Amino acid sequence: NPRTATPTALNLAIAATSAPVVVRVDTASRVPPGYVDRVEALLRTTGAANVGGRQCAEAAEGFAAAVARAMASPLGSGGAAYRHGGVARAVDTVYLGAFRREALDAVGGFDERFVRNQDAELNLRLRRAGFTVWLDPAIEVGYRPRGTVRGLWRQYLGYGRWRRATARRHPGSLGLRQLAAPALVLGLAVGTLLALAGRVGGLALPGAVGPAVPVVLLAGGYGATIVLGAVSAVRDRPSALPGVALALVTMHLAWGVGFLLGPPRDPWTSR
């Protein structure tokens, strides 16, 4: 894989095999015993093109343990069904995935222009082609999260940037929940600029509201939400509260900044 990109590696690996079922397992994941048999059975019983289980972030200590708790919380799951579980059902995307080769061939495999978010983009094309993506949360797949703030920031920055690319490539694929993080970042940025303008240039907003009030209210409301979300995630270990709160803020702001920036290059200048 001279390009050293994930989707290219996946396509090369798939092309090197001939089996009718393709099971993806990443280096940061830990599949349970019997995983291949279980997902292969799911493909048969559901008729789906791609099946997967629930992503369970796991780490024993350090910042990675805080990230694991954050990812399992409602504020950190991003509304993804493969993180919060529920009942077995058709979903928009799954973690890793086990595919019918014929379905992969029908949609052209992974789009190698998507350095990140290539799994969600592929599942989107599968569903638009009439195939089903199926989640069985009873299958728990371990995931090792990033262990540093910098690593987590870079990961979620990439997620946001390439989700923007997916939205541009596939109009109508973006949900309201995915606009929350960029709206937060934009609101904080605009509010801060207004506050600074009012402080430096004497800008006056209508009525008695000072220029700093909107950003203070937004930041305060967001901070309170983070604290409440972190508290619910650390009931059995209160000492983890600061780390979980930091992880949540990092995930939200990095994803939002990444989405606003967009991909680092135009992935459609060449195939």
N, C-alpha and C positions, 0 to 999 in steps of 0.2 A: 504494500500500500504506500507508494511513494508520496501520495498527496497527504498522508497522515490525517485524514479526516474520517470521522466516524461513519457517515453514510457510505463513503467509498469503501471502507473496510467491510461493512455489512454486505454490500452488493458483491464484492469480490468473494466473500465467504459463501454467500448463497450460490454464486455461479460455479463454485468449486464442488458443489454437491448435487445430488440428483433425487434425494428423498422427497416424498410428497408433502412432508411436514417440516417446517423450518422453525426451530425454537431459539429465540434470542436470550442470551445470558451475558450480562455486562460484568466487568471486573469488580464493580462496587456492590454487586448483588450477591445474595446467598439464597439459593433455591432449596426448598425442603426436600426430604427424601421422597422419591416417587413422583417428583414434579413432572417429568416428561410424560409418564403414563397418564397422569391426571389431566394435563392440558390436551393430550392427544384424544383422550376420551371425551373431553368437552367439545372438541372440534366435531366429533362424530355425533354426539347427542344434541348439540345446539344447531348444527349446520352453519355456524359462524365461520367467517374468514380469518378472524384473529381472536384469540382468547387470552386472558391473563388473570392474575390474582391481585391481591391487595399489597401495596407497597408499605412495608413496615420498617421505618427508620430505626436503627438500633446502634447504640454506642454506650459503653459502660461509664466513661468519665470524660472530663474536659469539656471544651466548647462543643465538641461533636455530640455529646450527650444532651446539651441544651438545644442544639439544632434538631435533634431527633424528637424531643418533646414539642418543639415549636412546629415541626412539620406535621405532627399528629394532631395538633389543635385545630379548631375551626378557622382561626385567623391565619394559620400557616398552610393549610391544605389547599387554599386557592379554589375551593369548591370542587376539586378533582375527585371523582367517584372512586378512583383507584387508591386514594389515600384515606378517605373516611369510611369506606366500606358500604354497609347497607345490605340489601338483598341482591342475589344474582340477577343480572339484567343486561340488556343492551345499553352500551354507553358510547361516549364520543371517542375515548381513547383508553388504553390500558398501559400498565407498566411492563416493559420488556415485550411480551407478546409471543404467542405461538401461532404460526400462520399456515394456511393452506398455500402451497407453492403456486397452484393454479391462480389463486387470487392475487398473489404478488406479481406474477407474470402479467396478469390482465391489466394492472394499473402501472406497470413499469418499474416496480420495486421502489427503493428509497430514492428520493430526489437528492442527488449529490450536491446541489447548490445550497441545501439547508445544513449548514455546519452544526446548528443546534435546532431543536424542535422537529427533527426529521421524523420522529415516531408519530407525533401528533399530526403532522402534515400528511404522512402516509395513511394514517387511519381516517383522516378526513376524506382523502381520495377514495379509499375503500368504501366508505359509507355513501359517498356521492355516486359511486358506481353500482350501488344496490346491494353491497355486502353488509354483513352484520359484524360488529365488534362487541365481544361478550366479556363481562366481568364476573368472576366468581370470588367474592371476598373471603370465602372459606379457605382459599389457597393463599397463605401468607408468605410473601417473599421478602427476605431481609434486604435492607439497603444501608450502606455505610455512608453517612453524611460527611460533609466537609468539616474539618477540625479547626479552622481558623476563620476569623472575621473576613480577612482578605480573600480567602478561598471561596467563602460563601458569597461574598459580594460579586466576585468575578463570575461565579456560576449563574447567579440570578440576573446579573447584567446581561449575560449571553442569552438567557431564557427570554428576557424582555425584548431584546433586540431582534431575535429571530421569530418571536411571536408576531412582531410588527411586520416582518417579511411575509409570514404566513397569511396575515390579514390582507396584505396588499396583493398577494398571489391569488387568494381565494376570498373575494368580496362576500360579505355576509357571514363569515365564519367567526366573527368576533362577538363574544357575549358581554353583557353589561358588567358582570363581575370582573372581567379582565380589564375593564377601564378604570377600576377603582384605584389601583396603584398609580398609574400615570396621572389621574385626576388629582390625587393627593400631592404628588410631587409638583405638578403644575400650580396647584393652589398655594402650596407653601412658597414656591419661588415667586409667584406674582405678588402674594401678600407681603413677602419680605421686601421686594423691590418697592412696593407702595409705601411701606413703613419707612424705608430708607429715604425715599423721595420726600416724604412728609417731614422727616427729621432734618434733612439737609436743605430742602428748598421751600419748606413751609407749605407743602401741599395740604389743602383742607378738603376732607370728604364731606358730603352733605350732612347737615344736622350736627349733633354733638359727638358723632363717632370719629375717633382719631384714626389715622392711617394704620396704626399698629394693631387695632382691635381685631379686625378680621383674621389676620394671621395668628394672633394669640389664641383666638377662639378655636381656629382650625387645629393648631398644634396642641392646644390643651385637650380638645375633644379626642384627637387621635391618641395622645399620650394616655388618657384615661382608658380608652378602648384597649390599648396595648397592655396596660397594667391588669385590667380585668381578664383579658385573654390569657396572659401569662399566669395569673393566680390560679385560674381553672386548670392550667396544664401542670401545675407543680403542687397540687394539694398534698401529695404524699412526700414531697421534698421541697419545703419552702425555700431552702438555701439556693435552689436552682433558679429562683425568680429573676435575678439580674441577667443571667446568661440567656434565659429564654426570651426575655423582653428585648435584649440586644439582637438576638437571632431574628426575631419577628420584624423588628425595625429594619435590619439589614436586608432581609428578603424583600420587604415591601418597597423600600426606596430604590434598591438596586434594580428590581424588576421594572418599576416605574420609570426610572432614568433610562434604562435600556430600551424600553418601548418608545419613549419620546425620541431617543437618538436614532433608532432604526438600525439595520444591519451595518457593519463596518464597511461594507462594499456592496455594489449592486450585483446580486447573485444571478441576474438575468442578462448580463452583458455577453455571456457565453454559456454554452451548455457544458 
